[in-house]
Amino acid sequence: MTLYSKITGTGSYLPANRVTNDQLAAQLAEKGVETSNEWIVTRSGIEARHYAAPDELSSDLAVHAARKALEMAGKTPADVDLVIVASSTPDFHGSFPSTACIVQQKLGMANGSAAFDVAAVCSGFVYAVSTADAFIRAGNHKRVLVIGAEVFSRIVDFNDRTTCVLFGDGAGAVLLEASNEPGILGAKLHADGSHADILSIPGNLANGAVAGSGFLHMDGPAVFKLAVSVLEKVAHEVLDHAGVAADQIDWLVPHQANIRIMNGTAKKLGLPLEKMVVTVNEHGNTSAASIPLALDQAVRDGRIKPGQNVLMEGVGGGFTWGAVLARM
């Protein structure tokens, strides 16, 4: 009997503090940084983003999303035997201890289940789902909670308008369960460290202080050019692996980074834009949280239905990229 993994629950969480482009522009103007709603929307499609409260950590956002995913699946934290958290903004420096362990503790899981973090920046959720799928197919775990959680508002430089307007905070989660029915139909992951410098936080901890910069740095044009190219290739790669044609994709759920990248990817795949789930306008770029946030919204509003094929793909610092094809 072939063993598969299947998404049985989705959940998401956005912090209460919603900041529109006009509000952000007004705040930045006080710092002498010029921007506008038109400038931001034209370049990214973003209209608003959410910021975590000062006392909210990535693990707090993750727990909210995880509980919703478990509730949808009709399961409790005690039913989970592995927690994977994808995050570039862990509760503790260097994920030491991992945010997944903190989530496990906050969920009240005392069953000794495994827990670890995945670091692949905006590709983190795709990497984490692929990892969870492999564990389940190997028979090592039966129920895996996969979470993307970020508080990027704490690592962006609000004096740099090219980056600070793009990112927001949030969390999304899915529960993957062992199944006799196909769920995850295929997954492909890639990385190219020669492009590590185009999207990074070029600092490290030395003698208790940050050596270098603790802020996100991005070469926007270079990221844009590379993203459009690799997303099309990895999409075809995973479709070929699963034996699914592009016109059999019911929904495309891309990393919500930039509407121009997203539209370009859909067009190259020959998909009508109506088949693409878009939340970047409301969430901004929430890095590893963006795909599960968008997925949960489309599941809960009834667009994504059981039995449909959903292609999820993302690119991130590293440079990393990947895609997962799931039958819901």
Secondary structure, DSSP 8 states (H G I E B T S, - for coil): ---EEEEEEEEEE--SEEEEHHHHHHHHHTTT----HHHHHHHH---EEEE--TT--HHHHHHHHHHHHHHHHT--GGG--EEEEE-SS-SSGGGSS-HHHHHHHHTT--S--EEEEE--GGGHHHHHHHHHHHHHHTTS-SEEEEEEEEEGGGTS-TT-HHHHTTB-EEEEEEEEEEESS--EEEEEEEE-GGGGGGEE--EEEETTEEEE--S-EE-HHHHHHHHHHHHHHHHHHHHHHHT--GGG--EEEE--S-HHHHHHHHHHTT--GGGB---HHHH-B-GGGHHHHHHHHHHHTTSS-TT-EEEEEEEETTTEEEEEEEE-
